[in-house]
């Protein structure tokens, strides 16, 4: 992805991006019910989506021997997800069995993957929470994914937490969760969200100083826009 776009998106929130998407009529881009196992300072997770789709397990196919196959989609995905990407798993919003565990997420981290997202659960969640990689799930889940999940396909359109995810869409994650940016909108959304964030920081500073939100948020009083221009110049924003 565009390095400048990545840098801008790392400095904006999913909340601001959700508003920018809402302006364009896109209301279903937030991946529902996922939370990060840890956060990383003031920067967001940003990367193109690399997808894995699970279907319900079938007992005769989902034995431990399945993992001996190097082409098993879950294992192959961990070894081929490109560096800087976000691996997104469609686990049918079912956390009764794990989508992955500590060893696989460690491998993704070692390969330079930006993050991993599932609308199911992770096993070894306490271990994953110590790793230097973004990881989002709904809750911890100890049973192996073979118990309920059959990995069926890589890098095709999926649903994750009720959001549509196409390969190459840009995934942004922070303390509030993950949002999916259509790839063709990523550059303009990054620029718009950067501008919105500057105004939000200005408005927050004014509110903390005791000012009313009337005419400030939203910016319906032209006087506040004049003050914002002065604030940007003074703060290099």
N, C-alpha and C positions, 0 to 999 in steps of 0.2 A: 504494500500500500504506500501511498504518498507519505514520505517521512515527515513532511510539514503537517499533514493532516493527523498523523499519529501523535506528534508532539502536542498539537492543540487539543486533541481529544483526551490526552492524559491529564489535562489541566481543567477539564469541565466535568460536571456531575451528570449522573443519569437523570436526575430530576430536571435539569436544564434541557438536556437532550429530549426528554419526553415532551416538554412544552414545545420545542422546535418541531418535533414530529407531529404533534397535535395540530399545529398551525397548518400542516400540509395534509391534514385529514387522516393521519396514521395513528390509530389509537390502541393497537394490539401488539406493540413491539416490545413490551416489557416481559421478560421471562418470569412467570409467576412463581412465588413461594421459594425461590432459591436465595441463599445467604452465603456470604464468604466465610470460610473457616478462619481466615485472618485477613487483615488489610495491610497495605503497604504505604504508610505515610500519607502524603497529600496527593499522590498520583493514582489514576484509575488504570484498570486493566484495559488494554486495547489490542485487538488483533483480528485478522480475517478468520471466519469460521471454517473449521474442518469438521465434518459431521460424522457421527456414528449412530446408526439406528438399531434399536432392539425391538424384537417382537416377543410375544409370550413363549416361554420355553416349552419344548416337547421332550419328554423324558428320555426317549430312545436316542435323541440327538445330543442332549445336554448332559454328557458324562464328563468326568475329569479328563478323559482322553482327548476331548475336543481341543484342549489347550496345547496338545502336542503338534497340532497342525500350524505351521508358521503362517498360513493364509487365513487363520481364524480372524474375523474382522476386528475384534477388539484388540488382539495382539498385533495385528498388522497395522491398525490405526495408531497404536502407541509408537510403533517403529517408523511410521511414515508421515505423521503429522508434521508439517514444516515448522521450522523455528520461527518464532514471532507470531504464530497462529494461536487460535483458541480452539481446543477440541470440545465440541458441543455434543452431548449425548441425549438422544431421545429414549428415555427409559419409561415412557408412558405414565409419568407422574407416579410411579410405583416404587416406594423405598423399602419394600419388604425384603428385597435382596440388593446387594451392593452393585453399583455400576462399575466400580473399579476399587482398587485398594492402594495401600502405601507404596508397594514396589512399583506398580505401573505409573503412579503419579510421580514418583521419584525419577523414573526413566524419562517421562515427559519433561520434567525440570532439567535433567541432565542434557537433553537434546535441544534445549533453548526454547521450548514451547512457552508461550506467554501465560496460558491458563487453561483450566479445564472446568466445564460446566455440565451438570446433570440435573434433570428434574426428578431424579431418584436420590439414592444415598450413597455414601462412601463407607467402606470398612476402613479400619485403621485411621479413623478421623483425627484422633489426637496426634498421631504421627504426621499426617498430612498438614495439620495446622502449624507444624514447625518448619515446613519446607519453604523454600524461596520460590514459590510459584502460587499464583492466584488459583483458588479452588472453590467452587460454589456447588452446594447441594442442598437438599431439603432437610435431611437429618442423618445421623449415623445409622449404619445398617451392617451388621456382622455377617449374615449369610453370603456365600459366594454368589456371584451374579448368575451362575448356571442354574441356581435353584428356581429362578423365575424368568430370567432373561436369555434370549437367544440373539446373539449379535448377527445381524443379517446383511448390513450394507454400509459402505463408507462413501462419504462425500456426495450425498444426494440430498434433496430438500427434505427437511424433517420438521416435526413440531417439538418444541422444548418448552415446558411450562406454559402451554397454550399459545406460544408465539411461533410464527413461521420463521424458519431459519434456512436460508439458501447458502450453499457453499460460496465463500467469498464475501458474504455480508460481514459488516464490521461489528464485532461484539465489544461493548464497553461495560465494564463492571466496577462497582464501588461498594461502599457499605450498605447502600440501599438495594443492591441486587444487580441484575444484568439487563441491558437493553440491546436490541438488534437494529442496526442501521442498514437500510438497503444500500448495497455497495455503490450504486450510481449517485446516491445523495450524500455520501460520506464527506466529500470535500466541502460542500456548501454548508452542511450541518455543523462541521467543525468550526468554520469561520463564524457562522451565526451564533453558535453557542459560546464562542470566545467573547464576542461582543456582549451577549446577554450576561455572561458571568461578570464582566467588568461592571455593568450597571448594577447587578445584584450585590456585588461587593460594596459599591458606592452606597446603595440604598441601605444595606445592613449597617454600614458605618454611621449613616445619618440616624437610623432608628436607635442604635445603641447610644447615640448622643442625645436622645430624647425627642426626636422629631416624629410627627405623625406620619402614618402611611398614606394619608389622603393627598392625592396629587403626586405622590412619590412612587408608590407601588400599587398599580401601574403608573407610569410617568405621564400623567394627564396635565400637570402644571408646567408650562414652558420654563418657568423659573428654575425648576429642578434640573431640566436639561442643560440650562446654562451653567448651573453649579457642577453638573456632571462633566461637562467639557473642561471646566477649570480643574476638577479633581483628576481627570485623566492626564492632563498636562503635568500636574504636580506629581503624580504617581507613576508616570511613564507607562500608562495603560492605554 
